[in-house]
Amino acid sequence: MEYTFHFSAGSGMEAGLSCEWLLNNARGDYASGTARGCATRRYHGLLCAQTPEGKLMLLSSMEDCVRIQGREYPLSCRLHPGTAWPEGWKLESRLKCSMDEVSRVF
């Protein structure tokens, strides 16, 4: 199974905030977020584990960047009052997710 999201150059960050993803297993563990990488909901995170005491968010986010010839380009973003920073979403034009690739990792 494969999903591809295309964002036009002038679409803005909001275009990817409404596209959400969710990966879960039979034990109640999950990861979820938006196509832009910004957490817009309280339960968005990269690793939420089901424990006997309830759900526990173990990894809420990561700061991603690419370094090319000594210069760093952020790939992640965070929502702050009135702005989003860093502006990694500006570098994204296409997001591809293959469930076969994900299942090989886990």
HELIX and SHEET records of a PDB file:
HELIX    1   1 GLU A   14  LEU A   17  1                                   4    
HELIX    2   2 GLY A   88  LEU A   91  5                                   4    
HELIX    3   3 MET A   99  VAL A  105  1                                   7    
SHEET    1   A 2 GLU A   2  HIS A   6  0                                        
SHEET    2   A 2 ARG A  94  SER A  98 -1                                        
SHEET    1   B 4 GLU A  20  ASN A  24  0                                        
SHEET    2   B 4 TYR A  30  THR A  34 -1                                        
SHEET    3   B 4 GLY A  45  THR A  51 -1                                        
SHEET    4   B 4 GLY A  54  LEU A  59 -1                                        
SHEET    1   C 2 CYS A  65  ILE A  68  0                                        
SHEET    2   C 2 ARG A  71  PRO A  74 -1                                        
SHEET    1   D 2 ARG A  78  HIS A  80  0                                        
SHEET    2   D 2 THR A  83  TRP A  85 -1                                        
END                                                                             
